[in-house]
């Protein structure tokens, strides 16, 4: 069992770093957002050639200062929870790690520092900082709806892919090579472009039979647009019934989405308040 002072220290650090319902926590998160935004501006300015020639050295030093700060912040996030692995493999944990890697990769690979714009993803924390909890709720149940419908959508996409292969093969047989349908892959490309209603126009049928098949493909494209929409809408309605109401993260596993009257984490069973 952990000593009480150590436990209290970790809990207090967790409240500052992971929560925004205290003055210190909100100040930390706002400061973090300012640092992230500033570092992104530095990377963007450094990509402009004439600015880079004049201030490149300064920008490089500033970038390494930000890198050190973000590295310390990442380590503190690991230290402040009892199960760091949960944070490392969480969505925000992966984003934080991706935001750090380009700085260190730039030591070995020239140009990797341009990937630092991935830090913009960390601005997602603004939802927690300014108590825009309903946005997080919408994201949570939208994600759940997509997870629930992924199997149906996969089957639907497989069906559409099979249909485009068949229609593309038919067009290859109907149209002549000089009309652009020189091989089956090219014809399948045309079928995909047409059935998705994009219609680049770089390949088009010329023969009457080809135009007839193309008309069927276009009408089919409009018909199938409603299918994935209906699937996702149905699963959204189901997921809406399972909305979560609490946004504090667990000090043990860092997961959110607890019921409004919950005293213990629904994922690991730890207390949410001590």
Secondary structure, DSSP 8 states (H G I E B T S, - for coil): ---HHHHHHHHHHHHHHH--SSHHHHHHHHHHHHHHHHHHHHHHHHTSHHHHHHHHHHHHHHHHHHHHHHHHHHHHHHHTSS-HHHHHTSHHHHHHHHHHHHHHHTTTSTTGGGGGGGGGGGGGGHHHHTT-HHHHHHHHHHHHHHHHHHHHHHHHHHHHHHHHHHHHHHHHHHS-GGGT--SHHHHHHHHHHHHTT----SS---SHHHHHHHHHHHHHHHHHHHHHHHHHHHHHHHHHTT---B----TTT----B-TT-SB-TTT--BS--
